[in-house]
C-alpha cells in the first residue's frame, strides 16, 4: 500500500477507471453478441438494427480508449461481412 498521499489517490482513481473500462468492455461484448444472435436467427431487420447499434458501440469504445482504432476497424469489417452474407 502506498504511503504518499498522491500515490494513494492514484490507486483509487485507477481502481475506478478499471471498473469503468470493464463495464464498457462488457457492454460492447453484449452488443456484439446480440448482433451475432440476430444473424444466427436469420432475421434481416433485427440484424440490421443490431448492426447499427454494434457499430455505434465499437466507435464509442474507440473514443473512450477501450479499443484500438485498427481493432475496431477489424470488428466492424467482420460484422459487416456477416450482415452481407445474411442478405
Buried (B, 14 or more C-beta within 10 A) or exposed (E): EEEEEEEEEEEEEEEEEEEEBEEBEEBBEEBBEBBBEBBEEEBEEBBBBBBEBBBEBBBBBBEEEBBEEEEBEEBBEEBEEBBEEBE
